[in-house]
Amino acid sequence: SARLRAGSDQPLQFRRDDGQLDVQLGGLREADVAWIDVRWPSSALDQVTLIDTPGLSSLNDENSRRTRDFLDHDADGGSEADAVIYLMRHVHRDDVAFLDAFMDRSVAAASPVNAVAVLSRADEIGAGRLDAMESAHRIARRYESDPQLRALCASVTPLAGLLAETGLTLREDEVANLRALAATDPDTLDRMLLSTEELFELSASTLTVELRRALLDRLGMFGLRLALREISAGVATAAQLGPRLVELSGLDALRTIVLEQFLPRARVLQARTALAALRNLARSMRDRDAGTAMAIDREAERIEASAVEFAQLRAAHLVGSGAVRVSETERAELERLLLAGSPAAAVGLPGAPLEEVRNAALAGISRWRNRAATPLAEPALVEVCETAARSCEAIYAATVQPGAATGHATR
């Protein structure tokens, strides 16, 4: 259905066309549509709603503007996205500028805590050589170590989207065609994989040019080289090759980020967005009903101040964005303590006995309270240290009374 800018919904017809979803606007003008809601029976979408926006550098400048309007934060309200996965080919100045604009420095909305950058089409690095993904991972690590980018997103990960899609939908007839291509004379096959022109040379293989072209469309040159390497190593079926392609595509790493970084904090992120909306509502009501506006704003502030989950997000934001400067050792400890999904992981002892976790939490309370009491510490640093101490207190309480709230979301 289409959500119109006027606020109403209108059902739309659609059809599957060559593997793609073709949505018919049915006489609606593009300018009248705020967004299109597509519901699909997929287990991957049970816990998340994906919002796909046009690129920021679209040929149609109106599309780029709508994306900026959707994600940007202003005085009238926050973004409707609780987290952002930002796809980019490299880190250009425009990418950094956008992420910087998207991140709300007051933590009313986006922050490094809930933004991740993805190096898309990573398989095209180095002309699709077999080590393309290894090169992409090195580039991602280099970007992650850049203080400017690290202050804008939690992590950078490479992804070969075409390879992942094909790995998830690979058919046995395609693997049979790959086996036929792999049976080509090795010297001839090496030459075929140098370029598309050589690959489509009519007499180069017994496999028809049409089938070779179909394999290239499904895998790309990098994926084709990779699949042939796996087949040469003994992989023989789609059930074996498909998961291997998905693993090498980087999709599993991105899924892990979403599952471990976003989903465990989904309710907190949504609640924070709701509180931001309430505060915006209070601001808009001040002229008409100052008393109600003040009451709403005061209650939102009380909730923010009393919930350790919000304090943890804010502290993690202050550390991640560079607003609070700490040593690399303290930074790693704070990020773990504030963002880990379980008490044991938060104190750096995953799988440890309850008593060890309790003792580590108790030591953490003392250490971070002393750090907060440093006379020359800036207010923001004191806030971060106090939040770290509160987190340790919650962990300690949970180990004394297992099952108690810890301030760390678990699934």
Secondary structure as UniProt FT lines:
FT   STRAND          2..4
FT   TURN            5..6
FT   STRAND          9..10
FT   STRAND          13..17
FT   TURN            18..19
FT   STRAND          20..24
FT   TURN            26..27
FT   HELIX           30..32
FT   STRAND          33..36
FT   HELIX           43..45
FT   TURN            56..57
FT   HELIX           61..71
FT   TURN            75..76
FT   STRAND          84..88
FT   HELIX           93..102
FT   TURN            105..106
FT   HELIX           112..114
FT   STRAND          115..120
FT   HELIX           122..128
FT   TURN            130..131
FT   HELIX           132..144
FT   HELIX           147..150
FT   TURN            151..152
FT   STRAND          155..159
FT   HELIX           161..169
FT   HELIX           172..182
FT   HELIX           186..192
FT   TURN            193..194
FT   HELIX           196..199
FT   TURN            202..203
FT   HELIX           209..232
FT   TURN            233..234
FT   HELIX           238..249
FT   HELIX           251..257
FT   HELIX           258..262
FT   HELIX           263..265
FT   HELIX           266..285
FT   TURN            286..288
FT   HELIX           290..306
FT   HELIX           308..320
FT   TURN            321..322
FT   HELIX           328..339
FT   HELIX           343..346
FT   TURN            347..348
FT   TURN            350..351
FT   HELIX           354..372
FT   TURN            375..376
FT   HELIX           379..400
FT   TURN            402..403
//
